[in-house]
Amino acid sequence: MKNVKSNIVKEIAQELDCGFDCYYNLKTDEIIAIPSFSQFSDEEDFKEAFRDSLEEVEKHKKDFIKLEVLESFESFKIMELFVEQLTDQNLKLELQSILTNKKPFQKFKYKIDHSDFRQNWFDFKHRELEKRVENELERRKPAHNKVYKK
């Protein structure tokens, strides 16, 4: 059972990282991923493209927990946490400087992509997203689901 929940957390974290809002059905363990509406310029196109998923969520609204894509300040916090734990002092100082200047997301990405720490960053970010998903699911599940815990 724990392995199933672990896979659910991983899948939701991956979808969030790709820019999708996730709807998790507590009863069926179904995950519905829908791009954030802000990524679409036309509301009708959005509704048409994701009609079935939107209808499913609406029909069973009380069974779903919505997990939203990170806000920019949340993504920034993950970048700060990554920098804090770095042991390479040169890279750490460079990234700290990047985070305090203009266009921190763009410059951080460029620096990481051209370093030996690229995979470390992706692994770290994914672990942080998984923690966020676990906490959110735990916080928002109904009280009757908390009684039995292994």
Secondary structure, 3 states (H helix, E strand, C coil): CHHHHHHHHHHHHHHHHCCEEEEEECCCCCEEEEECHHHCCCHHHHHHHCHHHHHHHHHCHHHEEEECCCCHHHHHHHHHHHHHHCCCHHHHHHHHHHHCCCCHHHHHHHHHHCCCCHHHHHHHHHHHHHHHHHHHHHHHCCHHHCCCCC
